[in-house]
Amino acid sequence: MELHNLTEQQLSVLQVIQNEPLTSFQILKRVENVSMILSLYNIMDELKSKGALKSYIVEDVKYHIAC
């Protein structure tokens, strides 16, 4: 994946999930340039389609991590 094709918001999301898996709510609280959960979901969908993010569920909680 080429990081220079990512937006500032996409890079911010990847940065916070680089070292540890987080829930959507945890990501939203840590990323300063994304203020709405719907915006975050759109960003994460774009990152998944680019192969930069993956998600998994543990005990009914969905986590996201950078690939």
C-alpha positions in Angstrom: 0.0 0.0 0.0 1.2 3.5 -0.8 0.9 5.8 2.1 1.2 9.0 0.0 -2.2 8.3 -1.5 -3.9 8.5 1.9 -5.7 11.5 3.4 -4.5 13.2 6.6 -7.5 11.7 8.4 -6.7 8.2 7.1 -3.1 8.5 8.2 -4.3 9.7 11.6 -6.5 6.6 12.0 -3.7 4.3 11.0 -1.3 5.9 13.4 -3.5 5.3 16.4 -4.1 1.6 15.5 -0.6 0.9 14.5 0.5 -0.8 17.7 -2.7 -1.9 19.3 -6.2 -2.9 18.2 -8.9 -0.5 19.2 -12.7 -0.2 19.0 -14.3 2.5 16.9 -15.1 4.5 19.9 -11.5 4.4 21.2 -10.2 5.4 17.8 -12.7 8.4 17.7 -11.5 9.6 21.1 -7.8 9.4 20.0 -8.0 11.0 16.5 -8.3 14.7 16.8 -9.2 15.5 13.2 -12.2 13.2 13.1 -15.1 14.3 15.2 -18.1 12.2 14.1 -18.5 8.4 14.2 -20.0 8.3 10.8 -17.0 10.1 9.3 -14.8 7.5 11.1 -16.7 4.6 9.6 -16.3 6.1 6.1 -12.6 6.5 6.7 -12.3 2.9 8.0 -14.2 1.5 5.0 -11.8 3.3 2.7 -8.8 1.9 4.6 -10.2 -1.6 4.5 -10.8 -1.4 0.7 -7.1 -0.3 0.3 -6.0 -3.2 2.5 -4.6 -0.9 5.2 -7.0 -1.9 8.0 -8.5 -5.1 9.2 -11.2 -5.8 11.8 -12.1 -8.7 14.0 -14.5 -9.5 16.8 -13.8 -10.8 20.3 -16.6 -11.4 22.7 -19.0 -9.3 20.6 -16.6 -6.3 20.5 -15.2 -5.3 17.2 -11.5 -4.2 17.1 -9.6 -2.6 14.3 -5.8 -2.7 13.6 -3.5 -1.5 10.8 -2.3 -4.1 8.4 
